[in-house]
Amino acid sequence: MKLKIRSLLYFFCSFAASAFLGAFLAPSQVHAWGGRGHNAICETAVFLVQNAELQQLLRSRPHVMGHLCNIPDIAWRNLAKEQTNEGNPTHFLDTDLLATPIHSIELDYGKIVVDNTGKKTRDGKEIKSVPHEVGSVWWRADQFYRRAVANKDTLASANAAFKLSKTDEQNTDLPYNKAVFSFLTNLGLMGHYVGDASMPFHVTSDYDGYDKGHGGIHSYYEDAIVASFDGDLEHRILIEARKQLKAPRPESFLKPGSVIEKMRALSEASYADIDKVLKADSLVKPSEVKDEGGKKIRTPADRLPAGQNFHKMDALAVKHMARAAVLLSQFWDQAYVDVGAPNFQVYRHYQYPLTPDFVMPDYYEIKAESDTAKK
């Protein structure tokens, strides 16, 4: 049931203000950072990339990367049931359901599935399907990284002397054009899930704050507060991101490691900030959860409008989105190295990744009857 509520609200948040959601559809887990936040994270990451060759490719395409980073929350939310059943839970990881410190969570998803299937959660519920009930955002980001670097042989064949005719420049079927397009598309899609992990309420089973009397906090923080920024959102994220990069003691997710290790460290940092966000949430009246005939009835908290509470939350939101932008830029730089440091100077193709095809998760077994194991 919880997953169904999440999925429904993911869809409705694209068309309604978060205040409406908080009042009528709570509890919610809407898009992490909403469309504006995800776009800002990925556009900012473009200007944090260090490799000059990759910079040249990306700096004329920040709008493309921002668009791609929103695809999983927009185009992929309105697909067939067998796709949304598998895709929707890849946006979060309820780390507290795994009953181990975040930094000690297993990196092998298959082992997590084996070790936790059938186990009891803190509220006594049995985990029937780890992928659908616990989530898998770290491995989803890693999947798109692996897809991005899969065309190494094709891209590596392009060297400094590589030339394309005017006809070949716009040839969609040319292997080089297809490989670069795939590289860009998968890097952008990856960015969505990095952004998800930077949002504190995407790493906890109390994803909407009801356990602590802050019901409705999810959409309020990630959407209403973000919507209250002026036109300087990307600039503020960029300044904070560069500050994080220059810090004498870099955050753990910026230290060497695999994609999954870095995503785990990002989630740990996000989880540690949950209480800071709740403290900044100016409540008029706490939320309530009542049991009526075995059914939980949730009443969201009464809180100040986002515009009035913005000054207490804006710096936190910027810090969280900047973390995602910094880490994403590092992933992109490393992907360029891992794909063979190809020559992008001859890429002139105008193809736009308007609606990339949905990609099924490839790091766990997808069962035909998986929809029977939902929350």
N, C-alpha and C positions, 0 to 999 in steps of 0.2 A: 504494500500500500504506500509506504513512504516513497519508494521509487516512482510509483505512478503519480503521486502528488508532485514530486520534483519535475517529472517529465511534462506534466500539464502546465506547470508554471513556467518552465523554460519557454514554452511556446507563447503563452499569453504575455510574457514580459516584453516581447518584441513589439507589442501593440498597445500596451497600457502603462500608465505611470506607476511607479513603485508604490506610491501612496495608496492608489486604488488596490493594488495587490495586497498590501499590508492589511487593509481594512476588510477586504472581502474574500481573499483567497489564501490567507495565511493558514498553516505555515508554508514557507516557500524556500526553495533554493533556485533562484533565477540565475541568469547568465552571470558568471564571475566577471565583474567589472562592467557588465553590459556592453552593448555595441561600441559606445564611445571609449570606454576604458580599454577594451581589447585592441581597438584600433590605435589608441594612443601608445600602448605598450609596444606594439610591433612597428609603428612608424618611428618611434624613438630609438628602438634597437638598431634601425638602419644607420643612425648617426653615431652609434657607439662601436660599430664594426671597425676593427683595426687594420685588416688586410686591404691594401690599396686596390688590388684587382677586384676584390669583392665589393669594396666601396663603390667603385665605378659602376658596377652592375646594379647595385641596390639604390644608390642615391637618386636615380631617376625614377625609382619605383617604390617609394615609401607608401604611396596610395595602394599599390598592388599588394604589398605585404600586410597592410592594415586590413584590406578586404579579405585576404586569405585567412587571417587570424579570426575573422568572424564567421567563416563558413560553417564550422561545427555547431555554432549556436543558431544559425539561420537556416541555411539550405539543408543541413542534415537533421534538423528537428522535425521535419514534416515528411518523413520517408515512410516506407512500409514498416510494419510492426517488427518484422524479424531484424530489421536494421536498427531501428531506434532502441529495441530491447538490448542490443549489444552496445550500441554507441553511447547512449545516455549515461550509463554508469562509468564511462571512461573519463568523465570530467572531474571526478573527485576521488579521494581516498580517505575513508573514515578510519584514520590511524588508531584511534582509541579502541576500536573493536578488535584489534589484533593483540591486545593485552601485553605489549612489550614496548619499551621506550622507542621513540621514532628512529633514533640513530642505530638501533639494533634490529630494525625490521629487515627481514630476509630480502635479498635482491632478486632471487629466483622466484618469479611469480608462480610457476608450477608448484614449487615447494610450499608457498603460502597457501595455495588452494588445497593441497593435500593435508597440510598441518591444521587448517582452520575449519574445514568443512565438518559440520556436525558439532562444533564447539559452541558453548554458550557465551552470549555477550553479557555485558555488565547488568543488563536488565532481564537476564534469564532467557532470552530468545535464542533459539538454535540457528546457527548460520547454515542455511541450506545451499546457497550459491555464493561463494566468495566474490566472483566477478560482478554479480548483480547487486549484492548487498553491501560489500565493503568498498568496491570501486577499484580503479587501476590507473590513475592519471600519470604516475611516473612511467609506467611501461608504455602507455599510449604516446607520450612524448618521445620515448626511445624508438618506438616503431616508426614514427615519421622521420626521425634522424636516420635510421637505417635505410629507409626508402630514399632519402635524399642523396645518400652516398653510394647508392647501388649502381649508378651509371658511370663508375670511375673509368672503365676501359674506353667508353665512347668519348667522354670529356677529355681524358688525358691525351687523346689523339690530336687534339687541337693545340698547335704550338704557335710560336711567334710569327711564323711564316704562313700560317693558315689563312686562306683567303676565301671569301664567298662571293659568288656572282650576285648581281641584283636579283636574279630569279631565285637563287638558293636562299637568300636572306629571308624571304617570306615563304619558303617551302616548309609547310607544317610537318611533312613527312620526312624531312631531312634528319638523319639520326642525331646530328649535333644539336639542331634546334629542339628536337624532342627531349634530348638529355638535359639541356639547360632549363627548358620549361619545367620538366619534372623536378629538377633540383630546386628551383625557386618555389614551385608549388608545395613541395613537401616541407621546405623550411618554413614557409608561411603557416601551413597547417599545424606544424609542430608548435609554433608560437602561441597558438590558442591554449594549449595544455600547460605550457610553462606559465602563462598568465593565470590559469585556473589554480595552480599550486601556490601562487603567491597570495591568493585571497584566503585569509584565515579560516573562513567558514566552509571552505572546500576540503578541509583536512580533519574534520571532526564530525561525529555522528550527531552532535547537537548543532546541526547546520543552520538552524534558524533561531537559536538562543533561548528556546523555551525552558530548558533545564535550569536556567539562571534568571528567569523572569524578564528576558529581553526578546521575547517572541516578535518576529518581524524584522530583526536586525539585519538579516542577510540582504534583502533587497534595499533596505534603507542605506546600508553602508556602501554596497557595491554599485548601486544604480542612482538612488536619489542624491547621495552626497557627491558622487562623480558628476551628476548632471548639474550640480550647483557651481562647478568651476567656471571661471570666465574663459576666454579664448586662449589662455596661457597654459592650458593643461600639459601639452606636450613639452613646452619649454620648462615647466617646473619639474616634470619627470626627468628631463635631460640633465638639468642642473643637479638634481639629487642623485641621479645615476653616476655622474662623473665624480661627485663627492664620495659615493660609496667605493668607486674604483680607486680613489686616492687615499682611502682610509689606511692608517698605519697598520691596523689589524683587520685584514679582509674577512668578510663573513665566510662561514664555513662552505657555503655553496659556491664560492668563487675559488676554492682550493682545487688542486688537481683531482680528477676522478672521472668515472664514467658518467654518461648521461643519467643513468638511474641513481647513482650515488649523489650526484649534484641535485637532482630533483628531490631526493630524500632529505638532503640538507636544507633545501628551500622550504619544504613542507614543515620541517622542524622549526625553522625561524618563523614561519607563518603561525604555527600553532602556539608558539611562545608569546605571540602578540594578541591572542584572543582577549585576554583580560584587559589589555590596554584599550582595545576597541570598545569593549563593554563599559569600561569606566568613562569613556568619552561620550557614551550614549545617554543623552539627557532625558531621563524618563519622567513623565508626569504620573504614570501609573504602570506598575509591572504587568506583564502578561500573565494569563491564567490558563491552566489546563484542568478541566473537569472531566470526571468519568461519569457518563450518563448511560447506564445500561450496558456497560462494557465498551462503550465507544468514547474515545477521547475528543472532547470539544475544546478547541484552542481559541483563545481570545488574545489577539496581539497586544503588545504594550502600547500605551498611549505615550507618545514622545513628541518633542519639539519638531516642527517642520525642518526639513534638511537645511533650508536656507538660514534658519536661525541658529542651527547647531554646527554649521559648516566650519566655523573657526576652531572648533574643538576636534574635528576629525580630518580636516584637509591634509595636514602634514603626515598623518598616519597613512592615509590613502596614497599619497604621493610616494612615501617610502616603500610601500608594498608594491605598487606598480613599477617603481624604479628597480626594485630587486629583480622583477621578471624581465625588464628590458635589458639589464646588465647581463643576466645569465643567458638570455636568449642570444644576445650579440656574441657571447663567448661560444655558444653552441654553433652559431653560424660560421664564425671564424674557424672553428675546429673542423666543421663539415667541409669547408673549402680545402683544408689541408688533407683530410681523409679521402676526398674525392679526386685527389691528385693535382691540386693547384692548377686547374686548367686556365686557358686563355679565354676570357670573356669579351675581349675587345671587339670581336667580329660579330657578336650577337646583336642583331638588329630586328629580330622577329617581333611582330606586333600582336601576337596572340595574347589574349587576356584570359586569366583563369576565373571566369565568371562563376561557374558552378562545377567545381571538381567532383568527380564521382566519389561516393561514400566508400570508405575503406574499413573493412571488418577488422577487428582486433585479431592479431595473429599469435598472441602469446599465451592463450589458453584454449582449451577445447570448447568449441561452440556446439552445444547439443540441440537437436531438433526440437526438443520439448523444453528449451530453456525458459520460455515465458511462464512456465508453471512454478518457477523458483524465485519469483519477484517478491519484493517487500510489499 
